[in-house]
């Protein structure tokens, strides 16, 4: 598919357009479009986010609003290819989308909504918890890792499975998630997944990058 074909007015999948810009597959369609794809929300979003290793820009293509966000190559993981009319498109898989959901939760209503979505997915057996923990440990934003850890605790995931995630945050400064130090109690008398009080704690309030 070419951009000329995309501009003829024919309805095409928003998932196919990014491959024109990134023929090497160094991208994925993510964030809000995937929240809808996996039925995390029924809301229809106006912007298609394309995370990639080359460019940051906004563009209207075939009547659709695209936001290209440049990220580090190390953040291209947890992806899969889907087939649309014989064409390949790269998207975030369910577990990676859950990680992104906590980094950019504004489209679904914020952190509380993201927690409810994750807990529902875990309890319904819709996600691979081991894979989700693996992806979370690799994610560079401390606040995101801690929020997911807290949500997994609330989901009833056993402590042994959470050990790698706990280790990834244990050397950081901690404050209570709720402000009153409630939550699952370990030997030290506090949840292992409490918020990190630094600038990264506020990144999900802004447009993601």
C-alpha positions in Angstrom: 0.0 0.0 0.0 1.3 3.5 -0.8 0.4 6.9 0.6 -1.2 7.6 -2.8 -3.6 4.7 -2.2 -4.2 6.0 1.3 -5.2 9.4 0.1 -7.8 8.3 -2.4 -10.6 8.4 0.2 -11.0 4.6 0.4 -11.5 3.3 3.9 -8.4 1.5 5.0 -7.3 0.1 8.4 -5.4 2.6 10.6 -3.1 -0.3 11.4 -1.8 -0.6 7.9 -0.7 3.0 7.3 2.3 3.1 9.7 4.1 0.3 7.7 4.5 2.8 4.8 6.7 4.9 7.0 8.5 2.0 8.7 9.0 -0.8 6.2 11.6 -2.3 8.5 9.0 -2.8 11.2 10.7 -0.5 13.7 7.4 0.8 15.1 4.1 -0.4 16.7 0.6 1.0 16.9 -0.1 1.5 20.5 -1.7 3.4 23.3 -5.4 4.4 22.9 -6.1 2.6 19.6 -5.0 -0.6 21.4 -7.0 0.0 24.5 -10.0 -0.2 22.2 -8.6 -3.1 20.2 -8.4 -5.2 23.4 -11.7 -4.0 24.7 -10.3 -2.2 27.7 -12.7 0.5 26.8 -15.6 1.0 24.4 -14.6 4.6 23.7 -13.6 5.5 20.2 -10.4 7.6 20.0 -9.6 10.2 17.4 -5.8 9.8 17.4 -3.7 6.8 16.3 -0.4 6.7 18.2 2.5 5.1 16.4 5.6 4.6 18.5 8.8 4.3 16.5 12.6 4.8 16.6 12.8 7.5 14.0 10.4 10.4 14.0 8.1 12.6 16.1 5.3 14.4 14.3 1.6 14.7 13.8 -0.1 14.1 10.5 -3.5 13.6 8.9 -3.6 10.7 6.6 -6.7 9.4 4.8 -8.8 11.5 7.1 -7.2 9.9 10.2 -5.1 11.7 12.8 -1.7 10.1 13.5 0.8 11.0 16.2 4.2 9.5 15.6 6.2 9.3 18.8 10.0 8.6 18.8 11.1 6.1 21.5 14.3 4.3 22.4 14.9 1.1 20.5 14.9 -0.7 23.9 11.2 0.0 24.2 10.3 -2.0 21.1 9.3 -5.2 22.8 6.1 -7.1 23.5 4.9 -6.7 19.9 3.1 -8.9 17.4 2.2 -8.9 13.8 -1.4 -9.1 12.6 -2.6 -9.8 9.1 -5.1 -7.4 7.5 -6.1 -8.4 4.0 -2.8 -10.0 3.4 -0.8 -7.0 4.8 1.2 -7.1 8.0 0.9 -4.6 10.8 2.8 -4.3 14.0 0.9 -3.8 17.3 1.5 -4.1 21.0 0.3 -7.4 22.4 -2.1 -7.5 25.3 0.5 -7.6 28.0 2.5 -4.8 26.6 -0.6 -2.8 26.1 -1.4 -3.2 29.8 2.1 -1.8 30.6 1.5 1.2 28.3 -2.0 1.7 29.8 -0.3 2.6 33.1 2.1 4.9 31.5 -0.6 6.7 29.5 -3.8 6.1 31.4 -5.6 9.4 30.6 -7.6 8.0 27.7 -9.4 5.5 30.0 -9.9 7.9 32.9 -6.7 7.7 34.8 -4.8 5.4 37.1 -7.8 4.0 39.0 -9.4 3.0 35.8 -6.2 1.4 34.6 -6.0 -0.6 37.8 -9.5 -1.9 37.4 -8.8 -2.9 33.8 -5.7 -4.8 34.8 -7.3 -6.5 37.7 -10.2 -7.6 35.6 -7.9 -9.0 32.9 -5.9 -11.0 35.5 -8.9 -12.4 37.3 -10.5 -13.4 34.0 -7.4 -15.1 32.9 -7.1 -12.9 29.8 -3.4 -12.1 30.2 -0.2 -13.9 30.8 0.8 -12.6 34.2 4.4 -13.9 33.9 4.8 -12.2 30.6 3.2 -9.0 32.0 5.7 -9.0 34.9 8.6 -9.5 32.5 7.5 -6.6 30.3 7.0 -4.4 33.4 10.5 -5.0 34.7 11.9 -3.9 31.4 9.9 -0.7 31.3 12.1 2.3 32.2 9.6 4.4 34.2 9.7 3.6 37.9 6.2 4.9 38.7 4.7 2.7 36.0 6.4 -0.4 37.4 5.2 0.3 40.9 1.6 1.0 39.9 1.5 -2.3 38.0 3.0 -4.1 41.0 0.4 -2.7 43.3 -2.4 -3.6 40.8 -1.0 -7.2 40.6 -0.9 -7.4 44.4 -4.6 -6.4 44.5 -5.3 -9.0 41.8 -4.0 -11.7 44.2 -0.9 -12.6 42.3 1.4 -14.5 44.6 4.5 -12.9 46.1 6.9 -15.4 44.4 5.8 -14.3 40.9 6.1 -10.7 41.9 9.7 -11.0 43.2 11.4 -9.8 39.9 9.2 -6.7 39.9 9.8 -6.0 43.5 13.5 -6.2 43.0 13.3 -3.7 40.2 11.9 -1.1 42.5 13.3 -1.8 45.9 16.2 0.6 45.7 14.1 3.6 45.0 12.6 6.2 47.3 9.2 5.2 48.5 6.0 6.9 49.7 2.6 5.3 50.2 0.5 4.9 47.1 -2.6 6.1 49.0 -0.8 8.4 51.5 -1.7 6.2 54.5 0.6 3.2 53.9 -2.2 0.7 53.6 -2.1 -2.2 51.2 -0.6 -5.6 51.2 1.9 -5.9 54.1 5.2 -7.6 53.8 7.9 -8.3 56.4 8.9 -4.6 56.4 5.4 -3.5 57.2 4.6 -1.8 53.9 3.6 -2.7 50.4 6.6 -3.4 48.1 5.0 -1.3 45.4 4.7 2.2 46.6 5.1 5.4 44.5 8.4 6.9 43.6 8.4 10.6 44.4 10.2 12.1 41.5 9.4 13.9 38.2 8.6 10.6 36.4 5.6 10.3 38.7 3.9 13.0 36.8 4.6 12.0 33.2 1.3 10.3 32.6 -0.5 13.6 33.1 1.0 14.9 29.9 1.0 13.8 26.3 3.2 10.6 26.2 6.6 10.6 24.7 
